[in-house]
Amino acid sequence: MSAEQHKAVFTRVIEEGFNKGNFAAWDDCFPPTIIEHQYGMPDTLEGFKRAVAGLRAAMGDFHLTIEDMVVDGDKLWARMTGRGVHRAPFMGMPPTNKPFTITVFDVCRFENGKIVEHWGVPDRFALLHQIGGLPGPR
């Protein structure tokens, strides 16, 4: 696959699944099982769909904006901005209705046109601080 094809698959994952909740679109983007390196995320496509559906439910109006993407061979790196509002229980916190903006970094490895391995690094500390779960920096 070309770099542009890798970018198109990743963009579909973000736009269709994360931003619109159309998880059926992911069936062409991932195999049934993936190698997942993000803490707390499942290693199956169905589990990943459920986890992101829960995130979308907790964080109303959740939206990811792709800021940068770089492809090198079978790997893609992306920097994104995530925005939303804390509308339901999340990480043990009751809803606060506070908005947040965080940075998210993803790395994906591709085989045969699908994402087979994923590393996700959302700035959870910034998220928790913005929704009232952590004190601010001194």
C-alpha positions as CSV (number, residue, x, y, z in Angstrom):
1,M,0.0,0.0,0.0
2,S,1.1,3.6,-0.6
3,A,1.4,6.2,2.0
4,E,-1.7,7.9,0.7
5,Q,-3.7,4.6,1.1
6,H,-2.5,4.3,4.7
7,K,-3.5,7.8,5.4
8,A,-7.0,7.2,3.8
9,V,-7.5,4.1,6.1
10,F,-6.5,6.0,9.2
11,T,-8.6,9.0,8.3
12,R,-11.6,6.7,7.8
13,V,-11.0,5.2,11.3
14,I,-11.0,8.7,12.8
15,E,-13.8,10.3,10.8
16,E,-16.3,7.4,10.6
17,G,-15.7,5.7,14.0
18,F,-14.5,8.3,16.5
19,N,-16.3,11.3,15.1
20,K,-19.5,9.8,13.7
21,G,-19.9,6.5,15.7
22,N,-20.1,4.5,12.4
23,F,-18.2,1.5,13.7
24,A,-19.2,-0.7,10.8
25,A,-16.8,1.3,8.6
26,W,-14.0,-0.1,10.7
27,D,-14.6,-3.7,9.4
28,D,-12.5,-2.8,6.3
29,C,-9.8,-1.0,8.4
30,F,-8.9,-3.7,11.0
31,P,-8.7,-7.5,11.2
32,P,-10.9,-9.2,13.9
33,T,-7.9,-9.2,16.3
34,I,-5.2,-6.5,16.6
35,I,-2.1,-6.0,18.6
36,E,-3.1,-3.2,20.9
37,H,-0.6,-1.3,23.1
38,Q,-2.8,1.4,24.5
39,Y,-3.4,0.8,28.2
40,G,-6.9,-0.6,28.9
41,M,-7.9,-1.1,25.3
42,P,-9.0,-4.6,24.1
43,D,-7.2,-6.6,21.4
44,T,-10.3,-7.3,19.3
45,L,-12.1,-5.2,16.9
46,E,-15.4,-5.7,18.6
47,G,-13.9,-4.8,22.0
48,F,-12.3,-1.7,20.5
49,K,-15.7,-0.7,19.0
50,R,-17.4,-1.0,22.4
51,A,-14.6,0.9,24.2
52,V,-14.8,3.8,21.7
53,A,-18.6,3.8,21.9
54,G,-18.3,4.2,25.7
55,L,-15.9,7.0,25.2
56,R,-18.3,8.8,22.8
57,A,-21.1,8.3,25.3
58,A,-19.2,9.7,28.2
59,M,-17.7,12.6,26.3
60,G,-20.5,14.3,24.4
61,D,-19.7,16.0,21.1
62,F,-16.4,14.1,21.1
63,H,-14.4,14.9,18.0
64,L,-10.8,14.2,16.8
65,T,-9.1,16.5,14.4
66,I,-6.1,15.1,12.6
67,E,-3.3,17.8,12.7
68,D,-0.4,15.8,11.3
69,M,0.2,12.4,9.7
70,V,3.5,10.9,8.6
71,V,3.9,7.5,6.9
72,D,7.2,5.5,6.8
73,G,6.8,2.1,5.2
74,D,4.2,0.1,7.0
75,K,3.8,2.6,9.9
76,L,1.8,5.8,10.3
77,W,2.2,8.4,13.0
78,A,-0.6,10.9,13.7
79,R,-1.0,13.9,16.0
80,M,-4.6,14.9,16.7
81,T,-6.6,17.3,18.9
82,G,-9.5,15.7,20.8
83,R,-12.4,17.8,22.0
84,G,-15.6,17.1,23.9
85,V,-17.7,17.7,27.0
86,H,-17.7,15.4,30.0
87,R,-21.4,14.3,30.0
88,A,-21.4,10.9,31.7
89,P,-19.3,9.0,34.3
90,F,-15.7,8.5,33.1
91,M,-12.7,6.9,34.9
92,G,-14.8,6.9,38.1
93,M,-15.7,10.6,37.9
94,P,-19.4,11.7,37.8
95,P,-20.2,14.0,34.8
96,T,-19.0,17.6,35.2
97,N,-20.3,19.0,31.9
98,K,-16.9,20.6,31.5
99,P,-15.3,20.9,28.0
100,F,-11.8,19.6,27.3
101,T,-9.2,19.8,24.6
102,I,-6.3,17.3,24.5
103,T,-3.5,16.1,22.3
104,V,-3.6,12.5,21.1
105,F,-0.7,10.7,19.4
106,D,-1.3,7.4,17.5
107,V,1.1,5.0,15.7
108,C,-0.4,2.3,13.5
109,R,1.3,-0.6,11.7
110,F,-0.4,-1.9,8.5
111,E,-0.5,-5.3,6.8
112,N,-2.5,-6.0,3.7
113,G,-4.3,-2.6,3.9
114,K,-5.4,-3.0,7.5
115,I,-4.2,-1.7,10.8
116,V,-2.9,-4.7,12.6
117,E,-1.0,-3.0,15.5
118,H,-1.8,0.2,17.4
119,W,-0.2,2.5,20.0
120,G,-2.4,5.3,21.3
121,V,-1.3,8.0,23.6
122,P,-4.1,10.4,24.7
123,D,-3.1,13.1,27.2
124,R,-5.1,11.7,30.0
125,F,-3.6,14.0,32.6
126,A,-4.7,17.1,30.7
127,L,-8.2,15.5,30.3
128,L,-8.5,14.7,34.0
129,H,-7.3,18.2,34.9
130,Q,-9.8,19.9,32.6
131,I,-12.8,18.0,33.9
132,G,-11.8,18.5,37.5
133,G,-10.2,15.2,38.3
134,L,-6.6,16.4,39.0
135,P,-5.3,19.7,40.4
136,G,-3.6,22.1,38.1
137,P,0.2,22.5,37.7
138,R,1.8,24.7,40.3
